[in-house]
Amino acid sequence: NDEGLFEIVRPIDGQPADQAGVKAGDVLIEVDGQSVLDLTFDEVILMVRGPQGTSVNLKFVREGEEDPVEFTIVRTRFEVPVVEFEILPEDMTSGATIGYIRLTEFNRNAEEKLLEALNQVIADGATGLVFDLRDNPGGFLDQSVAVADAFLPEGVALFERNIRGLDETFRTNDGDIAETLPLVVLVNSGSASASEIVAGAIQDRGRAVLIGETTFGKGSVQQIHPLSDGAELRVTIARWYTPNNNTIDGEGIAPDIEIENPEDLGGPEDGQLMRAIEYLLSGQ
């Protein structure tokens, strides 16, 4: 985080950290009795990871708790699904048919999996869509443009600029599956990089409102140079800008409707999701 501390954005639902009781906002201070306060992100990750079936002891500082909290977690191997989707229950939507799609990262299959989900919720009769980009850390640039294209007609998706000025313009095209489907996009402080490209394009072009929190603010392009000792040097060579020429890097994307992040994503206690449903039902 901004203080250089290793802060949990959100444990993955149903996986070991979540089951052990780790919560969003917990700040890691020790791994197996060793302080991590002066270590890099990659060094901490290497300490936390290990063979499947072995245990690791993690100690956190938690807001509201006087003493640190500790958890012993059994390591396991798991994959996070790129896309999760459903038709929301009628008791949440006042009987309307609203689709919900959550994209967890922009890997090489993001566009393919998103289109599969869109086809399914539309076939199931969705008359509106909540697109959830919360805690999505980003991924491949071409996938972010392709995902934005699913919702946007012809126009600018983003600008990439280097120190000499405008370098490249990325565009969306007409004729995609969800260009007219009523839409709300959910974002939070864990929405970063490619997520911000999509959210910024959708917001700037008036396609949908964003609900949630201001996004992370990672809008830089870096070249990676491996060094002889195994380290690497990352040099920023360009930055991303939204269609309205707003910088993403260091600023993030501010939502149209700000709602505090819930403890748990999904369900009736998720205030951001419930506000998105309300907006789709009422138009405001």
N, C-alpha and C positions, 0 to 999 in steps of 0.2 A: 504494500500500500504506500501512500505518500510518505509515511514515516520510515519506510524500509523494512517493515515488519511483515511476517508471513501470515496473512489473514485469510480465513476460510470464507470464500464467497458463498458457497452453499454445498453441503455434502450431497452426493448423488443419491436420489431416493432409493431406499431398499438395499443399499450396499453397505459394506462393513462400517465405515465411519458414521453413516446415518444411524445404523442399528445400534452402535455403541453409545450414541448420544451427542456426537459432535454437532455444533450448531453454526449457522451463518454468523459471522462476526467474531468467532473465537480466534484468538491470536496465539499461534504456536510459539512456545518458548524453549521446549526441550524435546528431544527424541532419544529415548532410551537413556535418560539421565544426562545427555550432553546438550549444552546450550546451543541454540541455533541463531542467536540474536546478531551475530556478526558474520553469518554465512550467506552465500548467494542462493538465489532461487533453485538453481540446478543442484547445488550441494545438498540443500534440504530435501529435494525430491529423491536424490540417491540414498539418503539416510532412511526415508520413509518407505521406499520400495524395497522388496526382497522376495525370497522364494515363497510360492503359494503354500499356505498352511502354517507358516511361521507367524510369530506375534511381534508387534511393535508397540512400545509404550509412548504415548504422546501426552505432553502437558501443555495446557492452554491457560491464558488469561481470558476470563469471560466477564463482560460488562455486567455489573450488578452483583458479582461474586467477590467476596473479600479475599479468599484464597484461590490459588490456581486449581483447575479441575484436571483430572487425569483419566485417560482411557487406555485400556489394553485392547488392541485391535488385531484380529486374525486376518492376515493378508489373503486375498483371493484374486483370481483373474476374472475380469468382466468387461463387457463392451457396452458402451452407452449407445442406444439406438439414435440414429441421426435424426429421425422424424418420429414424433408421436402424434396420433390424431384420433379424433372421435367426434361423434355428434353429441353435443352437451345434453345432459338430462333435462327433460321438460320442466321439472320442478325448479331448475335454475333459470330457465329461459321463458317462463310464462307460456309455455306451449309452443313457442316458435322453434324453428329448426335452424340451429346455429352450429356451424362446424368449428372445431378447435384444432389448430395445427401448431405443434411446438417443434422448432428446428434447433437442435442442440449444438451444431457446429457446421461450418462450411467446408466439409471434406470433398473429395472428388465425386461423391455420389449425391451431394446435396440437391442439385437440380432434379436429378432423376427421382429421388425419394420424395421430394416436395410435389412434383407433378403427379406421382402415384397417389399421394394423399389428397391432393386437390381433386383429382378425378373421382376418388372414392366418396369424399364428403359431398361433392356436387351430385353424384349419382344417388346418394342417400337423401337428397332433397334440401341441402343447405341453402338457406336464403340469405345468409350472412356468415362472416368468418372472423374469428379471432386468431391472429397470427402472432405467436409468442416467440420473441427473440430474447427473453430474459436469460441472463447468465450464459449467453452464447458468446464464446471468446473469439469467434471469427474463423478465418481459414483462407482459402484460395480466392484471389481477386476475381477470376473469371466466373467462379461459382456465385459470388455475390451479385455480379451483373446479371447472370442468368436467372437467379432467384428474383431479383427486382423486376426483370423482364416479364415474369409470370403475372405480375400485378399491374404493370405499367404499359401504356401504349408507346408509340414512337416518341423519342425525346432523349435528353441527356440523363444518364445515370450518375456520373461523377466526372470530375476533372482530376487528372494527376499532373502536378506541377513540380518541376525541379527549380534549382536556383536561378535558371535563366528565363523562367517564365513558363507559359503553358507548354506542356509536353505532349499530353494525350487526352483525348475525350472519349469516354466510354458511353455507349448509347443503348437504349432499349428499342424494340421493334413492335409493330402492331401485330394483332392476331393471336395473342396468347390466352390461356384458358380462364384466367381470373381477373381480367382487366376491368370488368364492370361489377363484379360481385361486391356487395357492401362489406367493408373491411375496417377492422381496428387492429393496430399493432401494439403489442406490449413490449416495453423496454425497461431496463434498470441499469444500475451502475456496473453490473457484470456484462452488459452488452457491449462488445468491443469490436473494433476493426471492421471486418466484413459485415457484421451486424449493423454497424453505424452507417456504412455505405448504403445498405438497403433501407434502413429507417430514414436516413436523410433524404434519399431520393423520393421515397413515398411521401414524406412530409412536405418537401419543397414543391413538389408538383401537385399538391392538393389532392392526392389520391385517397388518403385516409388520415385519421388523427392518430397520434401516438399517446399512449397512456402509460404512466409509471414514473420512472425517475430519469434524471439526466444520465446519459450513457458514459462509458469509461473515458473516451477521448483518445483513442489510439488510431491516428490517421497518418502514420508515416510509413514510407517504403524504405527498406534497409537492404544493403548488400552485406553478405556475410563473408569474412575473410578468415579461413582457418590459419592458426599460428603453429609454429613448430613445436611448442610445448603442449599442444592439445587444446589450448584456449582458442577463442575466436574473437575477432573484432567486427562489430556491427556498425556500419556507417549509414546514416540517414542520407538518402539521395533525392527524395521527393516526398511530397505530402498530398493528401487527398482533400478535395473540396466538393461540397454538395452542389446540385444544379443551380442553386441561388448564390453560389460562390462563397459559401460559409465554410470556414476551416473546421475539420473534425479534430485534428491533433491538438491535444491539450484543452479542448473546449467541450467535446462531446456534443450530443444532440439533446436538446431540452424537449421534454414531452409537451404536447398541447394541453394535456390534463395531468397534473401531478398528483400521484397517489403514493403514499408510503409503501415500501416493499413489505410484503407479508412474510411471516416466518415459514410458511409452507406454500408452495406453488400448487394451484389447482384446488377445486372444491369451494364450498360456500364461505370459508373463512379467508379466501384470497380476494382482498378488496380491489386489487387491480383488475382481476378477471371479472368480478361482478360489475365493476364500473364499465368495462368494455361491453359486457352484455347489455347493460342499461343503455349505453350509447347506441348500440345497434337496434335496440327496440324503439328508442325514442328519437334518435337523431340528434341528441344533445346531451 
